[in-house]
Amino acid sequence: MKYKINLFGITKDIVGSNITEIEISQTADVQAVLRELKNNYPKLKDIKSLLVAVNSEYAESDLVLSENDEIALIPPVSGG
Protein backbone atom coordinates (compact mmCIF):
# COMPACT_ATOMS: atom_id res chain seq x y z
CA MET A 1 0.00 0.00 0.00
CA LYS A 2 1.11 3.55 -0.68
CA TYR A 3 0.98 6.15 2.05
CA LYS A 4 1.34 9.89 1.48
CA ILE A 5 2.94 11.77 4.38
CA ASN A 6 2.80 15.54 4.91
CA LEU A 7 5.96 16.98 6.43
CA PHE A 8 6.51 20.10 8.52
CA GLY A 9 9.45 21.94 10.06
CA ILE A 10 12.64 19.94 10.38
CA THR A 11 11.07 16.83 8.84
CA LYS A 12 10.44 18.82 5.66
CA ASP A 13 14.08 19.96 5.68
CA ILE A 14 15.39 16.42 6.16
CA VAL A 15 13.28 14.90 3.38
CA GLY A 16 13.66 17.89 1.07
CA SER A 17 9.96 18.19 0.31
CA ASN A 18 6.71 18.94 2.11
CA ILE A 19 5.20 15.61 0.99
CA THR A 20 6.67 12.14 0.58
CA GLU A 21 5.24 8.74 -0.27
CA ILE A 22 6.25 5.34 0.95
CA GLU A 23 5.09 1.91 -0.08
CA ILE A 24 4.68 -0.98 2.33
CA SER A 25 3.67 -4.42 1.07
CA GLN A 26 0.80 -4.87 3.50
CA THR A 27 -1.52 -2.80 5.65
CA ALA A 28 0.60 -0.91 8.15
CA ASP A 29 0.21 0.82 11.46
CA VAL A 30 1.73 4.17 12.47
CA GLN A 31 4.80 2.47 13.93
CA ALA A 32 5.54 0.62 10.64
CA VAL A 33 5.25 3.85 8.63
CA LEU A 34 7.59 5.66 11.04
CA ARG A 35 10.08 2.78 10.87
CA GLU A 36 10.05 2.89 7.04
CA LEU A 37 10.48 6.68 7.00
CA LYS A 38 13.41 6.46 9.42
CA ASN A 39 15.01 3.76 7.26
CA ASN A 40 14.62 5.95 4.16
CA TYR A 41 15.70 9.17 5.95
CA PRO A 42 18.08 8.21 8.82
CA LYS A 43 18.30 11.80 10.13
CA LEU A 44 14.67 11.45 11.25
CA LYS A 45 15.99 9.08 13.95
CA ASP A 46 17.61 12.11 15.63
CA ILE A 47 14.22 13.69 16.36
CA LYS A 48 13.25 12.48 19.83
CA SER A 49 9.64 13.62 20.11
CA LEU A 50 8.27 13.08 16.61
CA LEU A 51 4.48 12.83 16.60
CA VAL A 52 2.18 11.49 13.92
CA ALA A 53 -1.25 12.86 13.09
CA VAL A 54 -3.76 10.84 11.11
CA ASN A 55 -6.80 12.62 9.71
CA SER A 56 -5.97 15.73 11.79
CA GLU A 57 -5.75 13.87 15.13
CA TYR A 58 -2.69 12.67 17.02
CA ALA A 59 -2.31 8.93 16.50
CA GLU A 60 -1.06 6.10 18.68
CA SER A 61 1.67 3.87 17.25
CA ASP A 62 -0.66 0.87 16.88
CA LEU A 63 -3.30 2.67 14.80
CA VAL A 64 -3.83 0.73 11.55
CA LEU A 65 -3.69 3.01 8.52
CA SER A 66 -5.72 3.15 5.34
CA GLU A 67 -4.23 4.23 2.02
CA ASN A 68 -6.58 7.23 2.01
CA ASP A 69 -5.61 8.50 5.46
CA GLU A 70 -4.10 11.97 5.75
CA ILE A 71 -0.80 11.37 7.58
CA ALA A 72 1.43 14.12 8.94
CA LEU A 73 4.72 14.12 10.84
CA ILE A 74 4.70 16.69 13.61
CA PRO A 75 8.20 17.66 14.82
CA PRO A 76 8.85 19.39 18.16
CA VAL A 77 7.82 23.04 18.14
CA SER A 78 9.52 25.79 20.06
CA GLY A 79 8.29 29.29 20.54
CA GLY A 80 8.52 32.25 22.72
Helices and strands as residue ranges (DSSP letters): E 2-7, H 9-15, E 19-23, H 30-40, G 42-46, E 51-54, E 57-58, E 71-74
